[in-house]
Amino acid sequence: MRAPPPAAAAFDAAVVGSGPNGLAAAVALAQAGRKVVVYEASETIGGSARTLPLTLPGFRHDVCSAIHPMAKGSPFLSTLPLAEHGLTWIDPPATVAHPLDGQPAVLQYRELDRTAETLGADRDRYAGIVGPFVAGWSALSRDGMAPVGGIPSRPVLMARFGLHAMVPATTLGRTIFRDERTRAWWGGFAAHSCLPLDRSPSAAIGLMLLLAGHGVGWPFPRGGAQAIPDALASLLRSLGGEIRTGVHITDLEQIETDGPVLFQTSPPAVAEICGDALPERYRRRLQAFRWGPGIFKVDWALSQPIPWADPTVGRAGTVHLGGDLDSLARSERAPWQGRVDERPFVLVCQPGAFDERRAPAGRSTAWGYIHVPNGDRQDHTAIVEAAVERSAPGFRDCILARHVMTATDFAVHNDNYVGGDVNGGANDLDQLFTRPVARLDPYSTPNPRLFLCSASTPPGGGVHGMAGWYAAQSALGRPLRPPEAA
């Protein structure tokens, strides 16, 4: 016999999931005067932004997200007093480095002119193309992270961005850059799309991340990614909100509100939890949502920072390994074909080189990951570490301990990472404008009480809270316009 439902009117609104989107939604609702409760299945909050001692005592590792240009540049999160709640950003001297065999590494710096000076024959062209977007970064980030259908605040700027962005990354790289070094460097940004680089809109995602490097940098929180949800949770509690951990929502009757319910869960999970509260046809569409590649990740406890052969690489918090643009394109095509390239694109982050809170004195932390087929169970430690060793001879000798997560491990760690997809679904054109289904308001559902706020809604993956903010506006019956700058 089913237990009676809880007192439904205990709260004005509820959020299921305590990742950055869920907490951003809860904060926005609380700011509007609603009494909000957040339910989290795990014993700790954070979703994709968790920091845990994965290897040895005293070493702190970010389980998933680690570098956060879109969080610092978020049109909503940037309006919040998160510094008052413990969030401090660290900006390495360089944002991104791309080592190349037998050649100097290519680095991006926050300063546009300083970056352009390192690009040789592409110096003037890079500055000319990128300069207007950097100057208009604030408007571009607000318009670019908004759901499709609104009127941009800078329509000419957005149209110009679209001309460059809505093409494959390989096409854009070969069109605007002459130097193979610059093309390779550009390909590393585009590889974050988890798309084949010869498919649209890989250029759009890469270009937005590249511009963010100049607009806000590629920073990370002091002490670990956990600082972001912790700050949001502290702010929410100061606004009267409540967070309940260790509560696995499987049925709407568990939720203590007659008001709106916002789900920071995967689309299939929404269909399962809501059951007959949603029409069967809509539930089928949620269950048919398509997922992209998974990731395989190794976290390292190190005796020292990574000993890069080119010492300038040590200036960057993020390092892209993978050779030239053709090599990167081959690597990123492989997971969509059910395989892993023998020399894949490897994303390396080295926060321990800049943050004294990540490891005991004199020690360091870093991690590296590759894209793999969705649901992949294989251990690819050898090829990840071989890639780092090629650019940093002696790296393996620095490893004190390692922690490995396969794509299936990520799926177990977080139900939203279906098959190890940490980006909230395939980013191809078929789904870019219809996440998770085609609706004028992608955060709403056919049930006026139920809303979606996960990375499977616009603007997609990443720690930025924008899906949560827009879902809250939808639940409040407000227009889906970008937030006003602070």
SULURTA-V336763 format. One record per backbone hydrogen bond with DSSP energy under -0.5 kcal/mol. NH is the residue of the N-H (numbers start at 1). CO is the residue of the C=O. E is the energy in kcal/mol with one decimal. If there is no record, write none. Layout:
nh->[NH	NH]
co->[CO	CO]
e->[E	E]
This chain:
nh->[6	8	10	11	11	12	13	14	15	16	17	17	20	23	24	25	26	27	28	29	30	31	32	33	34	36	37	38	39	40	46	49	50	52	54	59	60	60	61	63	63	64	65	68	72	73	74	77	78	79	80	82	84	85	86	87	88	90	92	94	95	96	97	98	100	103	106	108	115	116	117	118	118	119	122	123	126	127	128	129	130	131	132	133	134	135	136	137	140	141	142	143	144	145	146	150	152	155	158	159	160	161	162	163	164	165	166	167	170	172	173	174	175	176	177	183	184	185	186	187	188	189	189	190	191	192	193	194	199	202	203	204	204	205	206	207	208	209	210	211	212	213	214	214	215	216	217	220	222	224	227	228	229	230	231	232	233	234	235	236	237	238	239	239	240	241	242	244	245	246	246	247	248	249	250	252	254	255	257	258	260	261	262	263	264	264	265	270	271	272	273	274	275	277	278	283	284	285	286	287	288	289	294	295	296	297	298	299	300	301	302	302	303	308	309	311	313	314	315	316	317	318	319	320	321	321	328	329	330	331	332	333	334	335	336	337	337	338	339	344	346	347	347	348	348	349	350	352	353	354	355	356	358	363	364	366	367	368	369	370	372	375	376	380	384	385	386	387	388	389	390	391	391	392	395	397	398	398	399	400	400	401	403	405	407	408	410	411	412	413	414	417	418	420	421	422	424	426	429	431	432	433	434	439	442	444	445	448	450	451	452	453	457	458	460	461	464	469	470	471	472	473	474	475	476	477	478	481]
co->[253	6	7	8	256	35	35	260	37	262	15	39	46	19	20	21	22	23	24	25	26	27	28	30	29	34	13	242	15	244	18	46	48	61	52	56	58	358	52	50	61	50	48	219	68	69	71	464	74	76	77	80	81	82	83	82	86	220	90	315	108	108	318	106	103	100	98	96	111	112	113	114	115	116	119	120	122	123	124	125	126	127	128	130	130	131	132	134	136	137	138	139	140	141	143	147	150	152	154	155	156	157	158	159	160	161	162	165	197	168	169	170	171	172	173	179	180	181	182	183	184	185	186	186	187	189	190	191	196	199	167	165	201	201	202	203	204	205	206	207	208	209	210	211	211	212	212	90	88	221	224	225	225	226	227	228	229	230	231	232	233	234	235	236	237	236	36	38	243	40	42	40	246	247	248	273	251	252	255	11	12	449	14	451	16	262	263	266	267	268	269	270	271	274	275	279	280	281	282	283	284	286	372	420	370	405	368	403	366	401	300	364	398	306	391	309	310	311	312	313	94	95	348	97	319	346	324	325	326	327	328	329	330	331	333	333	334	335	334	341	321	345	369	319	346	367	317	365	350	351	351	354	355	360	302	300	349	298	347	296	294	419	373	378	380	381	382	383	384	385	386	387	388	388	392	394	394	395	396	301	398	301	299	297	376	376	406	407	408	409	410	414	416	417	418	420	421	290	200	428	428	429	431	437	440	441	450	446	447	261	443	263	454	435	457	423	462	465	466	467	468	469	470	471	472	474	473	479]
e->[-1.1	-0.7	-1.4	-0.6	-1.3	-2.0	-1.6	-2.1	-2.4	-3.0	-0.7	-3.2	-0.5	-2.8	-2.3	-2.4	-2.2	-2.6	-2.4	-2.2	-2.5	-2.7	-1.0	-1.8	-2.2	-0.7	-1.5	-2.2	-2.8	-2.6	-1.0	-2.6	-0.7	-2.8	-1.7	-2.0	-0.5	-2.7	-2.6	-2.3	-0.6	-0.5	-1.9	-3.1	-2.0	-2.0	-1.0	-0.6	-2.2	-2.1	-1.5	-1.9	-0.9	-1.2	-1.5	-2.0	-0.6	-2.6	-0.6	-2.1	-2.2	-0.9	-1.8	-2.3	-0.7	-1.7	-2.0	-2.7	-1.9	-2.7	-2.0	-0.5	-1.5	-1.8	-2.3	-1.9	-2.7	-2.2	-2.3	-2.3	-2.9	-1.9	-0.5	-0.5	-2.3	-2.5	-1.5	-1.6	-2.7	-3.1	-1.7	-2.8	-3.1	-1.4	-1.2	-1.0	-0.6	-0.6	-2.5	-2.3	-2.3	-2.4	-2.5	-1.8	-1.2	-2.5	-2.3	-1.6	-2.4	-2.1	-2.7	-2.2	-1.6	-2.5	-1.6	-2.1	-2.3	-2.3	-2.7	-2.2	-1.3	-1.0	-0.6	-1.9	-1.9	-1.4	-2.1	-1.6	-1.8	-1.7	-1.3	-0.9	-0.6	-1.5	-2.0	-2.9	-2.1	-1.9	-2.4	-2.6	-2.0	-1.5	-0.8	-0.7	-2.8	-3.1	-1.8	-1.6	-3.1	-1.8	-2.0	-2.1	-0.6	-2.1	-1.9	-2.3	-2.9	-2.2	-2.4	-2.7	-2.6	-1.8	-1.0	-0.8	-1.5	-2.5	-2.3	-3.1	-0.6	-0.6	-2.9	-2.5	-0.6	-0.8	-0.5	-0.9	-1.9	-1.7	-1.6	-0.7	-0.5	-2.9	-2.6	-2.3	-3.1	-0.6	-0.7	-1.9	-2.0	-2.0	-2.8	-2.6	-1.6	-2.4	-1.9	-2.3	-2.3	-1.5	-2.0	-2.3	-1.1	-1.3	-2.1	-0.7	-2.2	-2.5	-2.6	-2.9	-3.2	-2.7	-0.6	-2.9	-2.6	-1.7	-2.7	-0.8	-2.1	-1.2	-1.9	-1.4	-1.2	-1.3	-3.2	-2.8	-0.5	-2.5	-2.3	-2.5	-2.3	-2.4	-2.5	-1.2	-1.2	-0.7	-0.6	-0.6	-1.7	-1.3	-2.0	-0.7	-2.9	-0.5	-2.4	-3.0	-0.6	-2.4	-2.4	-1.1	-1.5	-2.0	-1.8	-0.6	-1.7	-2.4	-2.0	-1.5	-2.2	-2.2	-2.2	-2.1	-2.4	-3.0	-2.1	-0.7	-1.9	-2.8	-2.0	-1.6	-1.6	-2.6	-1.9	-1.0	-0.6	-1.6	-2.0	-0.5	-0.5	-2.1	-1.2	-3.2	-0.5	-1.4	-2.2	-2.5	-0.5	-1.4	-2.0	-1.8	-1.7	-2.5	-2.2	-1.9	-1.7	-2.5	-1.4	-0.9	-0.6	-1.6	-0.8	-1.3	-2.1	-0.8	-0.8	-0.8	-0.6	-1.3	-0.7	-0.6	-1.8	-2.5	-2.8	-2.8	-1.7	-0.5	-2.3	-0.7	-1.0	-2.2	-2.7	-2.2	-2.1	-2.0	-2.3	-2.6	-1.9	-1.3	-3.1	-1.8]
